[in-house]
Amino acid sequence: MLTKWIRCEVTDRAGFDRAQRGWTRLSRLPGFLGQRGGWSGAGTAHVLAFWADQRSYDRFMADDHDELAAGQHRTFDEIDVRLFEHCQDIGENLALAPGSGLVRLAHCTVAPHRTERFARTQASVWTPGMHSAPGFLGGVLGQRDSAEFLVLSQWTSQGAHARYRAERFPALFDRAAPSEDLTAITGHLIALDPAWSVPPAGSTPPPGAVRVAAPRSVPPTRAWRPTSG
């Protein structure tokens, strides 16, 4: 599975939102597993898309992408697009989670000699800790190049994630000792907009939910700081 992360600094929020609701044609494409997105601040939009394999994704980019994206070109002034290969699921497969709630995104740069430990610690410490937390819906760990990782976890609400951060995160952080692995991390809390959710054709639409107010994103940093989880 591939995870595509798109981050846009939006100048026309209404226009971007309107165009983002028009991506429903994705649902019929071979290899498409789902798409969702939302806001981490007043002008920062994130879109997360899941594809079965590189071949399906390349076909989409060659045949359908430009036509679908044409309506959004003038709604943002900055875009960053990254594609990550699947490393491991964090509990349930994130592509199967509903398109509402909150996503915690951690974009991590890992010291080259610590990548195996980083992935092993995710599986043995962070995943069990999050999976047992109330309100946790699923997640994924993806890798790009040798030392760049994307950690996504989805929650029913901002409150559920806040309780996890207050009650479970400190002990997990001490066990994981991420400062031994990370050279940089950037974090975002993304309030998902259900209207942006595109499930694959034939799937059961996720149940509706109250839209979560967009939280303030964690400011980017080039040095390590304790914002995992």
Rosetta blueprint (number, residue, H / E / L):
1 M L
2 L E
3 T E
4 K E
5 W E
6 I E
7 R E
8 C E
9 E E
10 V E
11 T L
12 D L
13 R H
14 A H
15 G H
16 F H
17 D H
18 R H
19 A H
20 Q H
21 R L
22 G L
23 W H
24 T H
25 R H
26 L H
27 S H
28 R H
29 L L
30 P L
31 G L
32 F E
33 L E
34 G E
35 Q E
36 R E
37 G E
38 G E
39 W E
40 S L
41 G L
42 A L
43 G L
44 T E
45 A E
46 H E
47 V E
48 L E
49 A E
50 F E
51 W E
52 A L
53 D L
54 Q H
55 R H
56 S H
57 Y H
58 D H
59 R H
60 F H
61 M H
62 A H
63 D H
64 D L
65 H H
66 D H
67 E H
68 L H
69 A H
70 A H
71 G H
72 Q H
73 H L
74 R L
75 T L
76 F E
77 D E
78 E E
79 I E
80 D E
81 V E
82 R E
83 L E
84 F E
85 E E
86 H E
87 C E
88 Q E
89 D E
90 I E
91 G L
92 E L
93 N E
94 L H
95 A H
96 L H
97 A L
98 P L
99 G L
100 S L
101 G L
102 L E
103 V E
104 R E
105 L E
106 A E
107 H E
108 C E
109 T E
110 V E
111 A L
112 P H
113 H H
114 R H
115 T H
116 E H
117 R H
118 F H
119 A H
120 R H
121 T H
122 Q H
123 A H
124 S H
125 V H
126 W H
127 T H
128 P H
129 G H
130 M H
131 H H
132 S L
133 A L
134 P L
135 G L
136 F E
137 L E
138 G E
139 G E
140 V E
141 L E
142 G E
143 Q E
144 R E
145 D L
146 S L
147 A L
148 E E
149 F E
150 L E
151 V E
152 L E
153 S E
154 Q E
155 W E
156 T L
157 S L
158 Q H
159 G H
160 A H
161 H H
162 A H
163 R H
164 Y H
165 R H
166 A H
167 E H
168 R L
169 F H
170 P H
171 A H
172 L H
173 F H
174 D H
175 R H
176 A H
177 A L
178 P H
179 S H
180 E H
181 D L
182 L E
183 T E
184 A E
185 I E
186 T E
187 G E
188 H E
189 L E
190 I E
191 A E
192 L E
193 D L
194 P H
195 A H
196 W H
197 S L
198 V E
199 P L
200 P L
201 A L
202 G L
203 S L
204 T L
205 P L
206 P L
207 P L
208 G L
209 A L
210 V L
211 R L
212 V L
213 A L
214 A L
215 P L
216 R L
217 S L
218 V L
219 P L
220 P L
221 T L
222 R L
223 A L
224 W L
225 R L
226 P L
227 T L
228 S L
229 G L
